C-alpha cells in the first residue's frame, strides 16, 4: 500500500535518527531485551521484547520528547514547551523539560490515568484538563499555546519526535540479529513511524507490523481504505492508543507497514496478565496489544524471530483491568 505524503513537515532521515541517539543518550536508558520460553511456546515464534517499560519516565516517548527539547535553541527553550497527551508523552515531555530546566504545560483529558497525571506533576509539569476527545484536546491546547508562546511538541506528528522514537528500533537491531519482523502498538503512529524509518533503511528485509485495539481500530481501517480515518473519542482499555494518525505518521505507515492487526479488550487483558505473570515485568494495556495480536495470528509469526516493542509501564495500580 502506497501513499504520497501531504505533510508540510520535513520527513526525518536515518541521519536524523543517528543525531537524535547521540543527543538523547545522556538522558535515557538503553533498555534491555527480554525473552520468555513459555510465551515463545504459546506463540510458536521466538519473541524478543524490547522493554521500554523500563525506560526513563516509564515509556518510549521519552526518546522523542528529549530529542525535541534538547534540539531547541536557547531562545525558544526559554519560552518552554507544551503538548496535549493522554499520558505517556505528557509525562515524558515533562521529564525532558525538567532535565533542561524549562517550563512545560500539558493539556490532558480529565479521564487520563491518575498515575500519569501524578507523574506529570512530579516532573514539574502544569496540567490543563480537557474533555476526552481529540477535538476538545486540540481546542484547549490552541488556547494554551496562544497564551504562552511555548514550542508545540506534538505527541507523534513531529519529525523531531519520530526521529527520537526511531532510536528504539536502532538499539534493537544492535541487540538482536536477524529479525524477521518487528511489531509495535499503534495509536497516532509515532513509534511505528520511527520503527519504519530505522528498519526501512538499516534492515529492509524485516517486516513491520502494527497492533491496535479493536475498539480503537481507526489505523487498521485507514490502512485498508488507503486514507486516514479518524475516530474522535474511541473507548478502549489501551488509553495510549486512542489518538488518530496524522499526515506525517501516515506517510510512514502507508509506505512501510506490512499489516495492522487488532485485538479485543479481552485479548489485551489476557496478554498483559501473561507478561506480568511469566516475565515478571509491569506493562500497561497499550503495551500488551502486540502480544495479543501475535497470539491471535500465530500463522503470520510461526517460527519467526520477532521484535516486540513494549512501549510503556505506567499503570494505575488501583485500577488493574483484572481486578
C-alpha positions in Angstrom: 0.0 0.0 0.0 1.5 3.3 -1.0 0.6 6.9 -0.4 2.1 10.3 -1.2 2.6 12.3 2.0 0.9 15.7 2.1 2.7 16.7 5.3 4.1 20.2 5.3 6.6 19.0 7.8 10.0 17.6 6.8 10.4 13.9 6.8 13.2 12.8 9.1 16.0 10.7 7.7 18.3 8.0 9.2 20.9 10.8 9.7 18.4 12.5 12.0 18.0 9.2 13.9 21.7 8.9 14.5 22.0 12.5 15.6 19.0 12.0 17.9 20.5 9.0 19.5 23.7 10.9 20.3 21.7 13.9 21.6 19.5 11.9 24.0 21.9 9.3 25.1 22.8 11.0 28.4 19.1 11.3 29.4 17.7 7.8 28.6 18.3 4.1 29.3 19.4 1.6 26.7 16.5 -0.7 27.6 17.0 -4.5 27.8 15.6 -7.1 25.5 13.9 -9.9 27.4 12.6 -13.3 26.3 10.2 -15.9 27.7 10.4 -19.6 26.8 6.8 -20.1 27.9 5.4 -17.2 25.8 7.5 -18.4 22.8 5.8 -21.7 23.1 2.4 -20.2 23.1 3.2 -18.0 20.1 5.1 -20.6 18.1 7.7 -18.0 17.5 10.9 -16.6 19.1 9.9 -13.2 20.6 12.3 -10.5 21.7 10.7 -8.0 24.0 12.3 -4.5 23.8 11.4 -3.3 27.2 10.6 0.4 27.0 8.5 0.0 30.1 11.9 0.1 31.9 12.8 3.4 30.2 13.2 6.8 31.9 9.7 8.1 32.8 8.4 4.6 32.1 7.8 4.9 28.4 9.5 5.0 24.9 8.1 8.5 24.4 10.9 10.0 26.5 13.1 9.4 23.4 11.2 11.7 21.1 10.4 14.2 23.8 14.1 14.5 24.8 15.2 14.9 21.2 12.7 17.7 20.7 13.5 19.5 24.0 17.3 19.4 23.6 17.1 20.3 20.0 15.6 23.8 20.8 17.6 26.9 20.6 18.2 28.8 23.9 15.7 31.5 22.9 12.9 29.0 22.1 13.7 26.9 25.1 13.2 29.9 27.4 9.5 30.1 26.4 9.0 26.5 27.4 7.3 23.6 25.7 3.7 22.5 25.6 1.7 19.5 24.3 -1.5 17.6 24.5 -1.4 13.9 25.6 -3.4 11.2 27.3 -0.5 10.3 29.4 3.0 9.0 28.4 4.0 11.8 26.1 2.9 14.2 28.7 5.0 12.8 31.5 7.9 12.1 29.1 8.0 15.7 27.8 7.7 16.9 31.5 10.8 14.7 32.3 12.7 16.1 29.4 11.8 19.7 30.1 12.8 19.2 33.8 16.2 17.9 32.6 16.7 21.1 30.7 15.1 23.3 33.3 12.4 24.9 31.1 8.6 25.3 31.6 6.1 22.7 30.5 2.3 22.8 30.1 0.3 19.8 29.2 -3.4 19.5 28.1 -4.7 16.1 29.3 -8.2 14.6 29.2 -9.7 14.5 32.7 -10.1 10.8 32.3 -6.4 10.2 31.9 -5.0 7.7 34.5 -4.2 9.3 37.8 -0.8 7.7 37.8 0.1 9.6 34.6 -1.2 12.9 35.9 0.8 12.4 39.1 3.9 11.7 37.1 3.5 14.9 35.1 3.1 17.0 38.2 6.0 15.1 39.8 8.3 16.2 37.0 7.2 19.8 37.4 4.6 20.0 34.6 1.5 22.1 34.7 -1.8 20.3 33.7 -4.7 21.9 31.9 -7.6 19.4 31.7 -9.9 18.9 28.7 -12.7 16.5 27.6 -11.7 13.0 26.4 -11.9 13.7 22.7 -9.4 14.8 20.1 -11.4 17.9 19.2 -11.6 19.1 22.8 -7.9 18.4 23.3 -6.8 20.4 20.3 -9.2 23.3 21.0 -8.0 23.7 24.6 -4.4 23.3 23.6 -4.7 26.1 21.0 -5.6 28.5 23.8 -2.6 27.4 25.9 -0.1 27.9 23.1 -1.6 31.3 22.2 -1.2 32.5 25.8 2.4 31.2 26.4 4.2 31.2 23.1 5.6 27.8 24.1 7.0 25.4 21.4 4.5 22.8 20.5 5.9 19.3 20.7 3.3 17.1 19.1 3.0 13.7 20.7 3.8 11.9 17.4 3.3 14.0 14.2 6.6 15.8 14.6 9.8 14.9 12.8 11.9 15.5 15.9 9.7 13.1 17.9 9.7 10.4 15.2 13.5 10.6 14.9 13.7 10.2 18.6 11.3 7.2 18.7 13.3 5.6 15.8 16.3 5.2 18.2 14.4 2.4 19.9 14.5 0.2 16.8 18.1 1.4 16.2 19.0 -0.1 19.6 17.0 -3.3 19.0 18.9 -4.0 15.8 22.2 -3.7 17.7 20.9 -6.1 20.4 19.2 -8.8 18.3 20.4 -10.2 15.0 18.3 -11.4 12.0 14.8 -10.3 13.0 12.2 -11.4 10.6 9.7 -8.9 11.9 9.1 -6.1 14.4 5.7 -5.3 15.8 4.6 -2.3 17.9 1.4 -0.8 19.2 -0.2 1.9 17.0 -2.3 4.9 18.0 -1.1 8.1 16.4 1.8 6.1 14.9 4.9 7.7 16.4 6.7 4.5 17.5 5.6 2.6 14.4 6.8 5.5 12.2 10.1 5.6 14.0 10.4 1.8 13.5 9.6 2.2 9.8 12.3 4.9 9.5 15.0 2.8 11.0 14.1 -0.6 9.7 13.5 0.5 6.1 17.0 1.9 6.0 19.0 -0.5 8.1 17.1 -3.8 7.9 14.8 -3.5 4.8 14.0 -7.3 4.8 12.5 -7.1 8.3 8.7 -6.8 8.1 7.0 -4.1 10.2 3.6 -4.8 11.7 1.3 -2.6 13.9 -1.1 -3.7 16.6 -4.2 -1.9 17.6 -7.3 -2.3 19.9 -10.3 -3.5 18.0 -12.4 -0.8 19.8 -10.0 1.9 18.5 -9.2 0.5 15.1 -9.0 3.7 13.0 -5.4 3.0 11.9 -6.4 -0.5 10.7 -9.4 0.9 8.8 -7.2 3.7 7.4 -4.6 1.1 6.2 -7.3 -0.9 4.4 -9.0 2.2 2.9 -5.8 4.0 1.8 -6.6 7.2 3.5 -6.7 8.5 7.1 -9.9 7.7 9.0 -10.0 9.4 12.4 -12.2 8.5 15.4 -12.7 11.3 17.8 -13.1 9.6 21.1 -12.8 5.7 21.0 -13.3 3.7 24.1 -10.5 1.1 25.0 -8.6 0.0 28.0 -5.4 0.8 25.9 -5.6 4.5 26.8 -2.4 5.4 25.0 -3.8 4.2 21.6 -6.9 6.4 21.3 -5.5 9.1 19.0 -5.7 9.1 15.2 -2.9 9.0 12.6 -1.8 12.3 11.2 -0.2 13.2 7.8 3.5 12.6 8.8 2.9 9.3 10.6 0.5 8.2 7.7 3.5 8.7 5.3 5.5 6.0 7.2 2.6 3.7 7.9 1.2 3.7 4.4 4.6 3.1 2.8 6.3 0.7 5.1 3.9 -1.3 7.3 3.1 -4.8 6.1 -0.2 -5.1 8.0 -2.1 -3.8 11.0 -3.7 -6.4 13.4 -6.4 -5.8 16.0 -7.1 -7.3 19.4 -10.2 -7.3 21.6 -10.3 -5.9 25.1 -10.2 -9.4 26.5 -7.2 -10.3 24.3 -5.4 -7.3 25.6 -6.0 -8.0 29.3 -5.0 -11.7 28.8 -1.7 -10.7 27.1 -1.0 -8.1 29.8 -1.6 -10.6 32.5 0.5 -13.2 30.8 3.5 -10.8 30.7 3.1 -9.8 34.3 2.8 -13.4 35.5 5.5 -15.0 33.4 8.0 -12.3 32.6 7.7 -10.5 36.0 7.6 -7.0 34.4 4.9 -4.3 34.7 3.5 -3.3 31.3 0.4 -1.1 30.6 -2.5 -2.2 28.4 -1.3 -0.4 25.3 2.0 -2.4 25.5 0.1 -5.7 25.6 -1.6 -5.2 22.3 1.3 -6.5 20.1 1.5 -9.8 22.0 -2.3 -10.1 21.9 -2.2 -9.8 18.2 0.7 -12.3 17.8 -1.2 -14.9 19.8 -4.4 -14.2 17.7 -2.5 -14.6 14.4 0.0 -17.4 15.0 0.1 -18.3 11.3 1.7 -14.9 10.5 4.5 -15.2 13.0 5.1 -19.0 13.2 8.8 -20.0 13.5 9.9 -16.3 13.1 12.2 -14.1 15.1 10.1 -11.2 16.1 11.0 -8.0 17.9 8.1 -6.9 20.2 8.3 -3.3 21.3 6.9 -2.9 24.8 6.1 0.7 24.8 5.4 1.6 28.5 4.7 0.5 32.1 2.8 3.4 33.6 -0.1 1.6 35.2 -2.6 2.9 37.7 -2.2 0.1 40.3 -5.5 0.9 41.9 -7.3 0.2 38.6 -5.8 -3.0 37.2 -8.0 -4.5 34.5 -8.3 -7.9 36.1 -9.4 -6.6 39.5 
